[in-house]
Amino acid sequence: MSVDLKSLALPGVQHLQPYQGGMPVEELERELGISDVIKLASNENPLGLSTKAREAVDRVLKDGARYPDGNGYYLKNALAKQLGVCANQLTLGNGSNDVLELLARGFLGQQHNAVVSEHAFVVYQLVITAQNAHVVIVPAKQWGHDLEAMAEAVDSQTRLLFIANPNNPTGTWAPLSSVERLLQSVPPHVLVVLDEAYFEYVDEAGYGSAIELIKQYPNLVVTRTFSKAYGLAALRVGYAVSHPDVADILNRLRQPFNVNGLALAAAQAVLADEEYLQNSIEMNRQGYQQLTSGFEKLGLDYIPSAGNFVAVQVPGDASELYRSLLQKGIIVRPIALYGMPNHLRVSIGLPEENERFLNTLSQLLSDGGAV
Ligand SMILES: *Cc1c(COP(=O)(O)O)cnc(C)c1O
């Protein structure tokens, strides 16, 4: 007798759609037989690995046969100092996705629900669904999170409420005052998870980190990552800042060595590399100008973004344009899965990458007679 093995999985897991990342450069180069593919698809740092991070990795590689420090002592202390929090408020993760998953595993069961926004980062839905918990999706307001409606969507079974600030893939953001209003109106049995993956890039009046609010609102959890402005996406380091009790739960749940030794060393080094961070931010600021003025010249609407990417609305079928760009060696991200079938998300690259993307886009659009 055979059994449908998939039917043995937990019900929530049976309905999971695997996360689809951007296509790797190597894969497309192999397919097209070319060597100059550019990837503007995963919001990675176009500056590449910081020299200091690289040197730190080289230094610890010789210890590769040993387990890393499972408590991330030095990295946590450096973070605590920089953020003005205590080390016992920190949980390190194998990327911040790891921490998001720990939150779901620690606080959601099948009787619970979690609140997210329409067009929000898709990992929230994945980790909620994997717990067999219910996802409550609140309609977006002008592409951004409707924080008032999200607070109203909370009920007695809600345990988590996810806010991406700024959000990926829309680039929309909420001022700190609105975040605080939400915290005032959400009952204390709901953990509010504020995902600040793009925090370092944001240069908007009224924006601020929610970390300073944790003292007043112990149900607030803020997550950050080294994958974007700090340029360590491949090494996988992120963290949560929370009340020590929440950190205690997350630290009980995580794998003992969830952040590897190379990643710990690299994160500690790049955290001290202020010049790398400032270069990243400045390059991003200029790249944003370059891309958005290019879109304006092409008559394309885009969603103003506070992150290192822009969602641009394209005429006709965005997935077709995505495939045409692939044929020209340019990887961007179609976002139909985020309920945005008419947009493409483009990560801000090096100046020459942005230029090649804009020139190719212009050419494809005029070939298609769409502009
Ligand atoms: C990229 C991103 C993350 C970070 O992912 P890592 O696992 O740290 O690489 C988290 N949240 C959002 C909204 C993101 O776009």
The ligand as an SDF file (V2000), in Angstrom:
LIG
                    3D

 15 15  0  0  0  0  0  0  0  0999 V2000
   15.7390   41.4010    2.7350 C   0  0  0  0  0  0  0  0  0  0  0  0
   14.6920   41.4940    3.7840 C   0  0  0  0  0  0  0  0  0  0  0  0
   14.8850   40.9130    5.0320 C   0  0  0  0  0  0  0  0  0  0  0  0
   16.2130   40.3110    5.4120 C   0  0  0  0  0  0  0  0  0  0  0  0
   16.4040   39.0520    5.0690 O   0  0  0  0  0  0  0  0  0  0  0  0
   17.6910   38.2890    5.6570 P   0  0  0  0  0  0  0  0  0  0  0  0
   17.1330   36.9790    6.0620 O   0  0  0  0  0  0  0  0  0  0  0  0
   18.2060   39.0600    6.8190 O   0  0  0  0  0  0  0  0  0  0  0  0
   18.6490   38.2320    4.5340 O   0  0  0  0  0  0  0  0  0  0  0  0
   13.9280   41.0510    6.0000 C   0  0  0  0  0  0  0  0  0  0  0  0
   12.8040   41.7470    5.7610 N   0  0  0  0  0  0  0  0  0  0  0  0
   12.5870   42.3420    4.5930 C   0  0  0  0  0  0  0  0  0  0  0  0
   11.3710   43.1560    4.4050 C   0  0  0  0  0  0  0  0  0  0  0  0
   13.5140   42.2120    3.5590 C   0  0  0  0  0  0  0  0  0  0  0  0
   13.2770   42.7760    2.3750 O   0  0  0  0  0  0  0  0  0  0  0  0
  1  2  1  0
  2  3  1  0
  2 14  2  0
  3  4  1  0
  3 10  2  0
  4  5  1  0
  5  6  1  0
  6  7  2  0
  6  8  1  0
  6  9  1  0
 10 11  1  0
 11 12  2  0
 12 13  1  0
 12 14  1  0
 14 15  1  0
M  END
$$$$
